[in-house]
C-alpha cells in the first residue's frame, strides 16, 4: 500500500461524487482526479475524429494519440486535446453516454489504467480519485474508500438542472447508463470492499460534502 494519502470515491452518475470529492481534495490540500474524465475525453476525441464508436481497436488507437493530456489540481482534472481545454464539455450527458459505451471495452480500460494509476505518482501530497471503479480496480489498496449513492429521481433532477434538460429525458438516459455500468463484464459499477456507503438523497451539495468530509476526517484520525 502506498504511504501517500489516497482516497477513492465511487458512485453512479449525478450522485454528487465529482463535486464532493473535489471539495474534499481542496479541504485536504491534495490533488483530485476524475477517472471518468479519461473515458469522457477519449469519447470526445473519438467522436470528433469520427471514429467508429463500436470498434474497440479503433478506440485504443485514439488513446495512443499523443495529442491529449491530463493535468491535475485540487479542483480540476483538465483534459486537453490538440492544446484545447475540453474539460467543460466532458460533463454533457451525450458525452457520458459515449464514455459508458467505450468503457465497456476491456482493451480500452486496459489502455487507460496505467495513466489513471500514474496520477498518484504525480501527487506527492496525496490524491482523491473519483469514478466508478476507483476503489475496486484503479486503486484497490486505497486507505479510505467512499461509495456515494442517491435515489434515481434525485440524481436525474440534479443533472437536468445542470444541463437545462427535462427530468424525464435525463432520468431515462441515466437509467440506461446505470444499467450499462452495472452489468458490463469488466470493472462493473459496484460498492468497493471496505468502503463506507453514503446516501446523498435529499441532501444539498453543502450538506452532503460536509457529511463526507467529516466521515473521511474521522477515518483518517484512526489510522
PyMOL commands that set and color helices and strands:
alter all, ss='L'
color gray80, all
select helices_A, chain A and resi 17-28+36-48+56-64+87-89+93-102+106-121+134-138+152-163+167-183+205-221
alter helices_A, ss='H'
color red, helices_A
select strands_A, chain A and resi 6-11+31-34+68-72+77-81+84-85+127-131+144-149+196-199
alter strands_A, ss='S'
color yellow, strands_A
deselect
rebuild
show_as cartoon
